[in-house]
Amino acid sequence: MAEPHPAGPAAAADGWLLRPYHLPLVRGVAGARGVTGALVGTAIGLWREGQTAWACAPQLAAWPQHQGTIAAFARDLAVHVWHANRAAVPLPQWLGQFFQLPVRRYVPLALTADIAALTDGSLANQLRATGASAVKVKVSVGVDLGTLAAAVATLRRAAGPVHVRCDANGAWSQLTPSELHRLLVRLRDAGVDTVEDAAPWQHWPADPPLPLALDLLDADLATMRLAARAGRLGLAVVKPALCGSVVAYMELVRELAALRVPVAVSSCFDAPLGLAHLAALAAVTPGELWPCGLATHLGLAPRWREPTLAVRNARWRVAQLWPTGNSGIVGPPWRDLLGQAAARHPQGRALTWWRAGAQCGWTWRELDRAADAGWHARRALPHARH
């Protein structure tokens, strides 16, 4: 096996590069713990023997305690990406060989949305556009179940059969077992198929009305294993970054497969490059794979989207993400740094100068627009087209 981290004398020539990114979503996604308005984090690059391999460490503002684990995973993943690049093979193929596992041809996808997107019709439009048939709807403690039931019914009339998973992110964790049971019955009657929450697992009903999902973000590796071994886990929602290393992720999903617990691979609101890497991990995940929450890039403005991550028929064809080895590797997420600065600090001062004794300046948004205008003007010149 390859070393998960550089070690020994050869490590003296290695280097780590950090590149922050900030990719705004067209609309924020509201959950029980706030609104996510952008895909934010740091790209971590491993430089070794003249080659650089990148992985993404997304930033979770509401869960700062996980950042060290996420960064460690990104460094470890970058080592695997480096080896795949060096061997000139797609990352899924490298991971399949490394862990001696078959590679799936397709990774099924689930869309992530909030109650607002569910009720205003935008989620239905996205389902029709992508062909997806599974959604993860983030809800909060104050959600009106009548409104939820009506919205789910409307969604199914507009988009056809859809599997709906409600993600409460801890909103119902303080309910007693009897209160939780009654809530699950009402959610089942509302058309919900699966419920995900961080309720203490000893408090879940022994025979729940709905399959219960546990997200690794709301637990830890030991808790997820304990719930699976006790037969109380209907779905394991696994964020690989929270495992700390690729090997730890594979050990977990191998055990879940042996226990016949289905897995849905999920992201921590990763940038497109990170989503492609997670799709590679999903492609070699053993056992039953449910639609994965790896489509958050669909909410990005067009200028930030990667064309190689186009969703077709609710899935990614793995070979299309890395069609011919190195030539198919998804580009880094920090292109157009000026545009990202303008998105992060639109009114912040970018340039300052003095003219006729008066201070003048441009904001980041003004500078970004001026750069775009200059680029378009240059392309309009005849000699600039050749």
Steps between C-alpha positions, in 0.01 A plus 500: 500500500609857439589708801205717605739784579853589382755343730868418512791663313299553180262727689768770517435575134124506544298814550144596581323786324186672626252688281179640654183502292158665530239394246160664559174311452221657298280462807590399852393164647331541841529226759449459872845650564498801272522588132775383266554773242825389336735207460792615711823327596863441417653297220800306632766404250775242540814589304727202450757415233394791284127414502222661700180322600206684656219412737240719670443575868158670523434736789205424727431817696242331724731208584849646558597195707519293181743720306812317615354165392387644166846645430668170591271314260576748220874452547458123497277511192751723322756220539267258321429759230875547456554128451210480253639795305847351496365170372290692242183314604164638616464535875217240523721244323790576734279466808351175368846352451628634833210358705436198273139597433295514180423843353138595438417643161253751643452696822131576574429851626253659739425872496528709816247774567314681775132553571497821294624319187249222564203737527581754229541248216873547441580150630245348261661689211843369598369144524356523149823650367727235653276195503571447870252297702633555852515819707634592840291783648648693789237587758498683833320451829216735404404336172126477445418139413188598307706726277761227462238240402345730240842588356606134472173413325546791258860395437397147406226625270752722322804273494367145531609241758751662737667361811488772768741500793452762772822622662430672831865559599420448866173695500309209659775355717335615826172317440407209723464156336120525501506855356746390234287200408193720450704743290631218281147375440393847391802534272425161346142605438634823347685302234850499653694176435800532734588722796848613594572660836756507774273367774683282754475152355389337823187721477395398150185286491583130493268447202499839326222589253765624256857390424738708709815650355804620689743755355862471608492876553259443790683205653846347476649180363444306822135609533422412139658156542310443825166592340571275202600203714184547709286481187360850556645664192279526191752709303856616566562848359878507485706811438844357414678816617378435856679164505838675505662276236406301194594173673273580797214571259550169321515309829168652604312432176638144480354432846169662407484285188564187707211603729282569193450865590455717189729801457446844348823691440459868586711813478573783739388753235813429298624692197461323162851351519419352840169360373678320216739343751211391723330346196817296448473371857130425450589304187706251704271491805390139561148389586173678426554860386205737529484828303785715621489866607769606255311752288535823697690650205166525317424805714809687380482784252600382149842665518598269787368169367723230358367375166635150572257474793183521294230281655332270252212269592552567871852360503858552400660256262829443676706469182386845385654664806845368407466397134867451413714516809673831558319679217169449678597623847261766626660842524580675827225693680680831534490616138384862464634612836386853424143385451513308827631808684215704353249238616645489850552875552304684226519838676851455639770737377719332237697796358576848631674786321525878509393729218528879519540478875186288546492137609337265248440129501321193373318235691566133425174487304598804292846357433351165398257668260781714354713189446209324326440803280870515409505128416196530273646808331826318431319199354321735264832600342572309176855396601380372839302218340803314367 
